[in-house]
């Protein structure tokens, strides 16, 4: 065979070997890559959250959301509103602000209920006060004839007069769970945990003063004979204190024979060792 032909033949042999080798490497690499399982990244554990249990259902919500929900419920006690009114208020707030007291909204809307100063709901600083805003909502709801007999979204729309009143309907089920949890009828149905460094300085007196402003009754006056129709006021105050513990630096809340401790984290409530049921609310 001529030298030139031998060189060409050798070249193609080498090329064939390289082609086969690269193919094997690529195939092996493809197999190795495709055989790898996707990395499973664990979701970080929430450092601050609240668990609410009502109507045999449980949900987790943010601490700020729980604190505002407890206040919306508490104001209903001060006005002797029924649980149905709280459900309507909750469905409204879920749709309007998701229980975050926001300082903005459509046009001049503000706060939990997205009320507008230009529509005579009050001055901006008043609307941003959760107690004032909630009281205003309930006072308007009172004026709606037979609101308890109406679908929740229709009652909410009668007060809010929003662009899409049916949107409130999607929040009814969760709102009923929350109303049962916060109205006290199910006892220690709200538990919260938070990072100690995020809590305020201990202010038991401030917490008691706000409880009286929200509920219209001083916690030191418990038990209350013939309490409001909203629910069990003692337990409702207790879960309000738990939901607002971070803002007032509370480390424990005791009512009856149950005690919530911030240090317990997610475990929350436990039975008081002496087991004595007392109709007093103790904050520390």
C-alpha positions as CSV (number, residue, x, y, z in Angstrom):
1,X,0.0,0.0,0.0
2,X,1.4,3.4,-0.8
3,X,2.6,5.5,2.1
4,X,0.0,8.2,1.5
5,X,-2.9,5.7,1.6
6,X,-1.5,4.1,4.8
7,X,-1.5,7.6,6.4
8,X,-5.1,8.2,5.4
9,X,-6.2,4.8,6.6
10,X,-4.4,5.4,9.9
11,X,-6.1,8.8,10.3
12,X,-9.6,7.3,9.8
13,X,-8.8,4.5,12.3
14,X,-7.8,7.1,14.9
15,X,-10.8,9.2,14.1
16,X,-13.1,6.1,14.5
17,X,-11.6,5.3,17.9
18,X,-12.0,8.9,19.1
19,X,-15.6,8.9,17.9
20,X,-16.4,5.7,19.7
21,X,-14.6,6.9,22.9
22,X,-16.4,10.3,22.9
23,X,-19.7,8.5,22.4
24,X,-19.1,6.2,25.3
25,X,-18.0,9.2,27.5
26,X,-21.1,11.2,26.5
27,X,-23.4,8.2,27.0
28,X,-21.9,7.5,30.4
29,X,-22.1,11.2,31.4
30,X,-25.8,11.3,30.3
31,X,-26.5,8.2,32.3
32,X,-24.8,9.6,35.3
33,X,-26.7,12.9,35.1
34,X,-30.1,11.4,34.4
35,X,-29.6,8.8,37.2
36,X,-29.1,11.5,39.8
37,X,-32.2,12.2,42.0
38,X,-33.3,15.9,42.3
39,X,-32.0,17.6,45.4
40,X,-34.6,17.7,48.1
41,X,-34.3,21.1,49.8
42,X,-36.0,21.2,53.2
43,X,-38.3,24.1,53.8
44,X,-37.0,26.2,56.7
45,X,-38.9,25.8,59.9
46,X,-41.0,28.9,60.7
47,X,-39.5,30.9,63.5
48,X,-42.7,32.8,64.3
49,X,-46.2,31.6,63.7
50,X,-49.6,30.9,65.2
51,X,-51.7,27.8,65.1
52,X,-55.5,28.2,65.3
53,X,-57.9,25.3,65.8
54,X,-61.7,25.6,65.4
55,X,-64.5,23.4,64.1
56,X,-62.1,20.5,64.1
57,X,-59.8,22.1,61.6
58,X,-56.3,23.6,62.1
59,X,-54.5,26.4,60.2
60,X,-51.2,28.2,60.6
61,X,-51.1,32.0,60.2
62,X,-48.6,34.8,60.8
63,X,-48.2,36.3,64.3
64,X,-49.3,39.7,63.0
65,X,-52.3,38.2,61.3
66,X,-53.3,36.4,64.5
67,X,-52.9,39.5,66.6
68,X,-55.2,41.5,64.3
69,X,-57.7,38.7,64.0
70,X,-57.9,38.5,67.8
71,X,-58.7,42.2,67.9
72,X,-61.4,42.1,65.2
73,X,-63.0,39.3,67.3
74,X,-62.6,41.2,70.6
75,X,-64.3,44.3,69.4
76,X,-67.3,42.2,68.6
77,X,-67.6,41.4,72.3
78,X,-67.6,45.1,73.2
79,X,-70.6,45.5,70.9
80,X,-72.4,42.3,71.8
81,X,-72.2,41.1,68.2
82,X,-72.9,37.4,67.3
83,X,-70.3,35.0,66.0
84,X,-71.8,35.4,62.5
85,X,-70.8,39.1,62.5
86,X,-67.2,38.0,63.2
87,X,-67.2,35.5,60.3
88,X,-68.4,38.3,58.0
89,X,-65.7,40.7,59.3
90,X,-63.0,38.0,58.9
91,X,-64.0,37.2,55.3
92,X,-63.9,40.9,54.6
93,X,-60.4,41.4,56.1
94,X,-59.0,38.4,54.3
95,X,-60.0,39.8,51.0
96,X,-59.1,43.4,51.7
97,X,-55.8,43.2,53.5
98,X,-55.0,39.6,54.6
99,X,-55.0,40.8,58.2
100,X,-52.0,43.2,57.7
101,X,-52.8,46.7,58.7
102,X,-51.5,48.3,55.5
103,X,-51.1,52.1,55.0
104,X,-52.1,52.0,51.3
105,X,-54.7,50.7,49.0
106,X,-56.9,51.5,46.0
107,X,-57.2,55.3,45.9
108,X,-57.3,56.4,49.5
109,X,-58.2,53.1,51.1
110,X,-56.4,52.2,54.3
111,X,-56.1,49.6,57.0
112,X,-57.5,46.2,57.7
113,X,-60.9,46.8,56.0
114,X,-59.5,49.2,53.3
115,X,-61.8,52.0,54.5
116,X,-61.6,55.3,52.7
117,X,-61.4,58.7,54.5
118,X,-63.2,60.2,51.4
119,X,-66.1,57.9,52.1
120,X,-66.5,59.1,55.7
121,X,-65.0,56.1,57.4
122,X,-62.8,58.4,59.5
123,X,-59.5,60.2,59.4
124,X,-56.5,58.2,58.2
125,X,-55.0,57.8,61.7
126,X,-58.4,56.6,63.0
127,X,-58.7,54.1,60.2
128,X,-55.2,52.8,60.9
129,X,-56.4,52.1,64.5
130,X,-57.6,48.4,64.3
131,X,-60.1,48.9,67.1
132,X,-61.6,52.0,65.5
133,X,-61.7,50.5,62.1
134,X,-63.4,47.3,63.3
135,X,-65.9,49.1,65.4
136,X,-66.8,51.2,62.4
137,X,-67.3,48.0,60.3
138,X,-69.6,46.4,62.9
139,X,-71.6,49.6,63.3
140,X,-72.3,49.6,59.6
141,X,-73.1,45.9,59.6
142,X,-75.7,46.4,62.3
143,X,-77.6,48.6,59.9
144,X,-77.9,45.8,57.3
145,X,-81.3,44.2,57.7
146,X,-81.2,40.5,58.5
147,X,-77.5,40.3,57.8
148,X,-77.3,37.0,59.7
149,X,-79.6,35.4,57.3
150,X,-77.7,36.5,54.2
151,X,-74.8,34.7,52.5
152,X,-71.5,35.9,54.1
153,X,-70.3,37.6,50.9
154,X,-73.6,39.5,50.5
155,X,-73.4,40.9,54.0
156,X,-69.8,41.9,53.6
157,X,-70.6,43.6,50.3
158,X,-73.5,45.5,51.8
159,X,-71.0,47.1,54.1
160,X,-68.0,47.5,51.8
161,X,-69.7,48.2,48.5
162,X,-66.6,46.9,46.6
163,X,-66.1,46.3,42.9
164,X,-66.4,42.5,43.2
165,X,-68.5,41.5,46.2
166,X,-68.5,37.8,45.4
167,X,-64.7,37.7,46.2
168,X,-65.5,37.6,49.9
169,X,-67.2,34.2,49.4
170,X,-63.8,32.4,49.0
171,X,-62.8,33.2,52.6
172,X,-65.9,31.9,54.4
173,X,-64.7,28.5,55.5
174,X,-61.4,29.7,57.0
175,X,-63.3,32.6,58.6
176,X,-65.6,30.2,60.4
177,X,-62.6,28.2,61.7
178,X,-61.0,31.4,63.0
179,X,-64.2,32.7,64.6
180,X,-64.6,29.5,66.5
181,X,-61.0,29.6,67.6
182,X,-60.9,33.3,68.7
183,X,-64.3,33.6,70.3
184,X,-63.2,31.4,73.2
185,X,-65.8,28.7,72.8
186,X,-63.1,26.1,72.1
187,X,-60.8,27.0,75.0
188,X,-57.0,27.2,74.3
189,X,-57.5,27.1,70.5
190,X,-54.8,29.6,69.6
191,X,-51.1,29.1,70.2
192,X,-48.2,31.2,69.0
193,X,-44.4,31.1,69.1
194,X,-41.9,33.8,68.3
195,X,-38.2,34.6,68.6
196,X,-37.5,36.1,72.0
197,X,-35.3,38.9,70.5
198,X,-38.3,40.1,68.4
199,X,-40.6,40.6,71.3
200,X,-41.2,43.9,73.0
201,X,-40.2,44.8,76.6
202,X,-42.6,43.2,79.1
203,X,-45.7,45.4,79.5
204,X,-48.4,43.6,81.4
205,X,-50.2,46.8,82.3
206,X,-50.3,47.9,78.6
207,X,-51.7,44.5,77.6
208,X,-54.4,44.7,80.2
209,X,-55.3,48.3,79.2
210,X,-55.6,47.2,75.5
211,X,-57.7,44.2,76.4
212,X,-60.2,46.5,78.1
213,X,-60.1,48.9,75.1
214,X,-60.7,46.0,72.7
215,X,-63.3,43.9,74.7
216,X,-65.0,46.8,76.6
217,X,-64.3,44.8,79.8
218,X,-61.3,44.8,82.1
219,X,-59.6,41.4,82.4
220,X,-59.4,41.8,86.1
221,X,-63.2,41.9,86.2
222,X,-63.5,38.2,85.1
223,X,-65.6,36.2,85.4
224,X,-68.4,38.1,83.7
225,X,-72.0,37.0,84.4
226,X,-74.2,37.0,81.3
227,X,-71.4,37.8,79.0
228,X,-71.8,38.9,75.4
229,X,-73.3,36.5,72.8
230,X,-70.1,36.5,70.8
231,X,-68.5,33.7,72.8
232,X,-66.7,32.9,76.0
233,X,-65.1,36.2,77.0
234,X,-62.5,34.8,79.4
235,X,-61.0,32.4,76.9
236,X,-61.3,34.9,74.1
237,X,-59.2,37.3,76.2
238,X,-56.7,34.6,76.9
239,X,-56.2,33.7,73.2
240,X,-56.0,37.5,72.5
241,X,-53.2,37.7,75.0
242,X,-51.4,34.8,73.3
243,X,-51.7,36.3,69.9
244,X,-50.4,39.7,71.1
245,X,-47.8,38.3,73.4
246,X,-44.9,39.3,71.2
247,X,-46.0,42.9,71.1
248,X,-46.3,43.2,74.8
249,X,-43.4,40.9,75.8
250,X,-45.7,38.4,77.6
251,X,-43.9,35.2,78.7
252,X,-47.0,33.3,80.0
253,X,-50.8,33.5,79.9
254,X,-52.8,31.5,82.4
255,X,-56.6,31.0,82.3
256,X,-58.5,28.4,84.2
257,X,-56.3,25.3,84.5
258,X,-54.3,26.0,81.3
259,X,-51.1,27.9,80.8
260,X,-49.4,29.1,77.6
261,X,-45.7,29.8,77.8
262,X,-43.6,31.5,75.2
263,X,-40.6,29.3,76.1
264,X,-42.7,26.2,75.1
265,X,-42.5,27.1,71.5
266,X,-44.9,25.1,69.3
267,X,-46.1,23.1,72.3
268,X,-47.8,26.2,73.7
269,X,-50.5,25.3,76.2
270,X,-50.2,22.8,79.1
271,X,-52.2,22.0,82.2
272,X,-51.4,24.0,85.4
273,X,-49.8,21.5,87.9
274,X,-52.3,22.1,90.6
275,X,-55.2,21.5,88.2
276,X,-57.4,24.1,89.8
277,X,-59.7,25.8,87.3
278,X,-59.8,29.5,88.0
279,X,-61.9,32.1,86.1
280,X,-59.1,34.6,86.3
281,X,-56.6,35.7,83.6
282,X,-53.0,35.9,84.7
283,X,-50.4,37.6,82.4
284,X,-46.7,37.6,83.0
